[in-house]
């Protein structure tokens, strides 16, 4: 018995709809991947700004394994300003062997050294997108999605590597920028719906991001 014209039309419509849905799924996954890539690039840039204009001016240029009391005092003063920004969730300094030397919240000391910190000390910046406190060595309840960045610190005229900056940036504001259509900058000025964190006076002040 032959199918009715209506059933045939339904079958054709379903067959046509399937590839459309597949294309939508593929495009959606591609968009999310690109948005994540741009978000990570934007977060890396913010970490570089933090390192260049706030952290490095406070360091004398010797390895962080031997941080002086003055450097530690300066870092405490800086972190007290930085953590007022809810977008910054954690700030640490590590030596070239991955050991935590400074931690604004007192976490990370005497824990298993993370391979990501060693990779940054030996090679280049590492940026990932986990939940805060989701690493095996972390304590406390997992929190918001964050960009976890390990940035090598090269200090002085000869760019002598002294250690690693570890910083966690809350991903939601960055994601909002990306979804708003502002791509991560590539060596150009930063524009977004929220103000970026400029540094004044060698890193002594952190102006918090504010929505326009």
N, C-alpha and C positions, 0 to 999 in steps of 0.2 A: 504494500500500500504506500503510495507516494505521500510525502509530507505536504501539509497545507502550505500555501504561499506565505501565511503569517509565520509559520514555524521556520520556513526557509529564510525569511527575512531576519528573524531573531538569531538564527545560527550564523548568518553572514555578519550581523552586527557584532555578535560575540567574538567571532574570528577577527574582525577588524579592531575591536576594542583591546584585545590581548596585547598586540604589539604596541599600541598607544600607551597602555599601562606600563609595559616594560620600558619603553622609552622614558616615561615619566620617572620611574624608579631609578633608572640609570642617571638621568639628568639631576635628580635630587641628590643622589649619592655623590655625583661629581661636584655639585654646588657645595655640599657640606665639606667635602675634602678640600676644595679650594678655599672656603671660608676659614677652615682650621689652619691651613697653610698660611694664609694672610694674618690670622690672629697670632700665630706663633712668631711670624716675622715682626709684627708690631710689638709684641712683648719683648722680643730680643732687643729691639731698638730702644725700648724704654729701659731695659736693664743696662744697656751700654751708656745711656744718658746718666743713669744713676751712678754707674762706676766712674765715668769720666769726670763728672762735675761735682760729685759728692764724696765718693769713697776714696778715690786715688789721691786727691789733694791732702787727705789726712794721714797718708802713709809716707814713711821716710824712704822707702825703697829697698829695705832689706827683707828677707823671707819672713812670711807671717808667722812661722813657727817661733820667732823671737820677738813678737809684738811687745813694744815698750808700754809702760804704764800710761804715758802720755797718749799714745795711739789708741789704747783701750778706752781712755777717758773721752777722747774725741769721738770714737765710734759710738759710745753710749749716748753722748749728746746728740749725735746725728740720728741714731735709731729712735731716740725719744721723739724726734720731730717726724720721722718717716712713718712710724707705725700709727700716727694719728690719721694717716690716710687709710681708709678701709680697704683700698685696692691693694695695699701692700700687706701680705699676710705673714711673711716670715723673712728674716734677714740674717744671714750667717756669713762668716769668713772662714775659709779653710786653708790649711797650709798645702804645700805641694805634694804631700803624702795623703791628702784627703781628710786629715784630722780637723775637727771643728776647733777653731781658736777663739772665735767670738760668735755669740748667739744672742740676739736681742731678747728672746724669750727664755733663754737658759736651756733650750733643748739641743739635742744632738751630740753632747759631749760623751766620750767613752763608749760610743756605739760602733757597730761594725761599719767599716769604711765603705761607702757606696762607690760602685764602679763608675757612676756618672761623674762624680767629683774627680776621680783619677783621669777619666777621659778628658775633662776640661783642663786639668793641670798639664796634661801631656800634649793635647792637640788643640781643640777649639771649643767654641760654645756648644753646650748641650741644652736643648729646650724640649720639654715634654708637657703633656696635658693630663695630669692625674688629679685626683681629689687630694686636698691637703690632709696630711697624716695617713696617706694610703700606702706609703712605702713600708716595707717589712720592718725597717729599723725605727720607724716613727711610733710615738706613743700618743694616746688620746684618740678620740672619736674622729673618723674621717669627716671632713667638712666640705666646703664649696669646691667646685671645679676650679683649679688654679693652673697657671703656667709656671712650671718648675724650671728654673734657669740656673745653669752653672756656667759662669763666665770667667775665663782666665784673666787675672789682673797683671798687666804689664806696666810697671811703674818706672819713671825716670826717663831721661833723654835717650837712653839706650834700650828702652822698653824691656827692662829686666823683669822676668816673670817672678812674682813673689808669692802668689797663691791664687785662690779661687773665690769669687763672690757667688754665694748661693742665695737666690731670692725667689719668693713665691708671689706672683701677681694674680689677683682675682680675675678670673676669665670673663665674668659677665659683662663688665664695662667694655672690655676689648671686643667681645663678641657683638655687642650692640653697635659699636663703631663699624665693624666689618659688615654686619647685616644692613647697616644704614647706607652702605655703598662706598665707604671711604677705604680704598685699598691701603695696605701697609706701605708706608713711604720707603723709597729706595734712594736715600741720600738727599732727600728734599725736605722742605719744611713740613711740619706735622699739622694736619687739619682734622678736626673731628667735631662732633656735637659737644664734647666735653673738653675742658681745658687740659692741656698736658702739664706734667709736673716740672716747671722750670726750677732751676737751682740758683740761689743767690748767695753771694759771699762765700764762695768755696764750699758750698754744700751745707751751710749752717741753717738754711731755711728750706723747707719743703712746702710749696703752695699746693694745697689739695685740689684734686680735680673737682670741677663743678659743672653741672649741666648748664648749657646755655639757655 
